[in-house]
């Protein structure tokens, strides 16, 4: 399971920085803002699964972050990102959007900051973004400060938030789907236009919709299931008439 999830995690890191097949911007020692829940949740497995295969700087540090609450980890990680820049971001879609909203509202923590803890490039970007915001009288977004290479988002509400994420952060996110019980299930490709099933991580059983409805009507009914090798593709017929 660990080996399969390692492949999934590394593939998502690569695909998140890709805009077309065969091209990506992933490189060693990128700054990685990890905005997901720690172990025992599945998302807490990510930092450990890629160790030894891919080296990144996690914000906050893995062991330090595991001692913090979820909210504290996000605040500390974002503050470190403000100081050092963020290359990769992995988080829950709703939390990511809220962080973008807080940033544009001026509550990102840039006030009363210790400028000695900031890289010069970040101070320059922050000053430039603030000046541009004042001149144009427009809100300042995270994309005006950070130079993100890849963005991975998760959550059942991702479909509703992806456009907002791109608006705030300037990067089209790569959506993934999974859960603590099922582990990784699917991800988008470089095209980022729909989730594709990863068939080798879980053991899948599929319930036809007709069987699903029978089970809804009668909870005692055991629906017939099919394994992945028993599935058949269905051609979508266009310009056809429907006869009830």
N, C-alpha and C positions, 0 to 999 in steps of 0.2 A: 504494500500500500504506500509506504514511504517513497519507494522508487518511482511509482507511477505519479504520485503527487509532486515529486521533484521535477519530473519531466513537464508536468502541467504548469508548475510555477515558473520554470525557466522559459517555457514557450510563451507564457503570458507576458513576461518581462520583455521578450524579444518583439512579440506582436504589438505590444502597446506603443513601441517606438517606430512602428512600421506604417507606411502609408500605401505601399504597394508590394507585391510579392518579390521577395529576394532583397529588399532594401530595409535596413533598420539602423537605429542610432545608438544601440546599446554598447557600452564600453565599461571596463572595470572601474571600480571605486567611485561610482556615481552616488550622489546623495539621495537616499531613499526615505521618504516620509511614510511611515507605516501607520495608517489610520484605522487599523482593524483591531478587533478584540483579541486579547492574548489567549494562550492555552488556558483551559482545555478546549476552547473553540477551535474549529478547523483553521481559521485565519491565523491563529497564533503559531501554526505549524510552518508557515511560509518562511520566516527568517532562518529556522533551523534546517528546513528542507533544501535550501539552496547553498548552505555553507559548504565549502570545499569545491563547489562547481562554479560559483560566481561570487565575486567580492564586491560588496557595497557598504556604504556608510549609513547605518540605520539611524534615523532621528525619531525618538531617542534610542540610545543603545539598547540592545535586546534585553539584557539582564536588568538594567535600570528600569526600563519600560514595564517589565513584568511586575515590578514592585509598586507601580502606580495604578490609580484608578483609570478607567477608560477615558474619562474627560481630561484628567491631568496629563495623560500620555499625549493626547492630541494637542493640548496647549503647549507643553514642553517641546514636542516635536516641531510644531509650527514656528515657535520662537527660534529654535535652532535653524530651521529652514530660512527664516528671515535674516539670520546672521550669516549663513554659509551658502544659501541658494538651495533649490530643490530641483533634482533632475527627474526623479520618478515618484509617483504618488499612488498609493494603494489604499482605498478606503471605501466606506459605506456611502452610497450616493447622496442620501439625505444629509449626512454629516458634512460631506464635501461642499454641497450647495450652501449649507448654513455658514461654513467657514468663509466662503466667497462673499456671502451677504454681509457678514460681520466686517470683513476687510473693506468692502466698499462703503460701509457705514462709518468707517473710521475707528472701529473698535478692535483692530488687529494687534494691539499691543505695541505699536510703533512710538506711542507717546512716552516721554520720560525714559527713553531707551539709553542703554550704555553703548555709545558709539564705538568704544574701544573693542567691544566684542564682535563687531561687524566687519566682514570683509569689505575692502574698498569698493569692489564692483557692486556690492549690494547697497552701500551708501549712495553710490552714484545713481543706480537704478531707482532707488527710493526717492531721491531728490528730484530726479528727472520726471518720474511719474507724478509726484506731487505738484510740480510746476505745471506740467501738461494739464493736470486735472483742474487747477485754478484758472489757467488761461481759457480752457474750453468750457469751464463750469460744468464738468461732467464728473461722475464718481470714478474713483480709482479702483481698478480691478486687480486681482492677483496676477493676471497675465501681463500687466504693465511692469511688474517687478521680477517675476520668476521666469526662467527660461526652461520650461518643462519639456522633456523629451518623450515621456510616456506617462500614461494615466490608466490605471486599472480601477474599475468601480464594480461594486457588488450590491445586491439588495433587490428584493422583489419590486421595489419602486423605481429601479434604475431607468426604465423606459420613459418615465415621466420627468426625470431630472437630467438626462444626458445633454439636452440642448442648453440647459442652464449651466451645466458644468463647463461646456465648451465656451459659452459666453463669458463666464467669469475667469476661466483658467487658460483659455486660448488653445486647448488641445482636445481633440475628439477622443473621448475615453473608450477603452476596451472593456466591454461588459463581460463578466463571468457569472456562472451560476453553480451553486453547490450548497452544502450544508454540513453541519457538524456530524450528523449521522451518516450521510451519504458520501461525504468528501466531495472532491471536485467532480462535476458532471459535464459542464460544457463551457465554451468560451467563443468569443467572436474571432474572426480571422483578421488579417491586415485590412480588409475592406470595412470592418466594423459596422456591418449592416445586418446582424442576426447571429444568434448563438448556434454553434455547431456542437453536437454531442461528441464527447470523448468516450468511445465504446470500451476502452480497455481498463478503466479504473474501477467501475462498479459492475455488479452482476444485475442486469436489468430484466424486468418482466413488464410487458406492455399489456394494458387492458383496453380492448376496443371500446369506443364510446357507447355502443349499444349495450355492452356488458356492464359498463359503468352505470348507465341509467337503470338497468335491472337491479343492480345492487342498491341504488338510491331508493328505489321503490320498495325493495325487500332486503333489509340489512342482513337477513339470514342467508341470502343467496350468495354463493361463491362464484365470482366472475371468472370466466375463462381467460387465461393469460397466454401470451406468446413471448418466446425468447427472441433475441435480436436477430438470430439467423433464420427465424420464421417470418420475419416481416417482409412485406411486398410493397414496392413503390406504387403509388397511385398517380396516374396521369390526370392532370387537370384539364377537363374538356371545356373548351371555349365555344361560345355561340351556340350552346345547346339549350334545349327547352326543358324546363322542369315540370314533371307531371306528378302531382301528389297522389 
